[in-house]
Amino acid sequence: MIKITDIKEGKRNKNRVNLYTEDGFLMAVYLDTAIAYHIKVGAELSEGELADLRSEDGDKYAAGIAMEFLSYKMRTEREVRKKLKAKEVDGESIDRVVGQLAGYGYINDEAYAQAYAQELMQKYGQRVAVSKMMEKGIDRALAEKAAQDAGTSESVLDGYIERLRCKYRGEEPNKAKQKIIRALMGKGFEYEDIKSALARTEE
């Protein structure tokens, strides 16, 4: 049995309390969790009760961090997991909480990919857009589908070409054209799309 010898209010979070034994600091738990487990100075916990306490409080702690992280903007599952790991949440709690949040729709990589693809395809071609989504933790197949669904706006490509033509207007036409093509391919636009856009804008 593990005997609680002291309980102190958390310094950074007033909703949590620090539990101590005769050996020193044991763990921090939410106040309502401590109350639910009837924890007070002198209380004794078995190893099983302590494991349950850690599990329940760990999940609650992880959920609080995740919900605050998600309150600012959409996040991918990988981003949420990385955040929780940085806060030293144990792996089992991370798995449970991420699963619950995904079940409730708070984490949805498909919806994230669709929204992010719409933003990216206003700046880049499909190849770069897919790469940037994968950097956020989106599965390749999901990223490719989202980018394809979003499509490349002709006006976006035409706008880039117009600006690049101005940039290289002092150079020999064929040389300027090659530079424009390289610049656009560097942004992930496909060669055939670039050729079509160049022909269209020349007309």
Phi, psi and omega in degrees: 000148179247123185260130178278120183257343180199150177226127180232144179294140178295142182282319182269333180228109183290349179272000179241152178233150178261130181257139182233150172241183179294344178269356180118204183299133179257302181186168175249140178221160174292147183301317182292331176291318178299319179294317181299327180267008178055041181275128177208169178300127181100345180293148179242136181240137174281168178299323179294316179295322179294320179296318178296319180298315179298318182295310182295314181290325178297319178294319181293319178296315180296318180296321179296316179296314183297317182294322177294320180296323182278347185288338182277319180193172178295146178226153175277165178300319181298319181296319180294316179299317180297319179297314181294321178296322179296333178271010176064033173283139182289155186303321182294319178295320178300313180299315182295312184292317178299318178298317179295315181294325176293320179298325179275353178090005179288331174243121182212096184297328180293314178295321178299313182299318181296315181291317182292324180297320179300321179289314184294322184286358172272355183232329189229168171279175186298320184299313180290322180300316179297317180299317181292324177293320179294329176297333178275354179104008178282134177301143184304312182299319179293319179294317180295320179294317180296318180294321179293318179295323181291322178071161177262122178288131178300325182294328178294311181295318179298321180296318177298316182298318180299316180293321180290325176298321178294321182296321184253021186296338181274358183260165179300136188311311182294323178293319178297320180297318180296322178294321179296315180298314180297319180297318181287324176294328176295337178268004174095005178283146181282147185302316181296323178294321180295315179301316179297320181292320178298317179294319181295316183286333176292324177295000000 
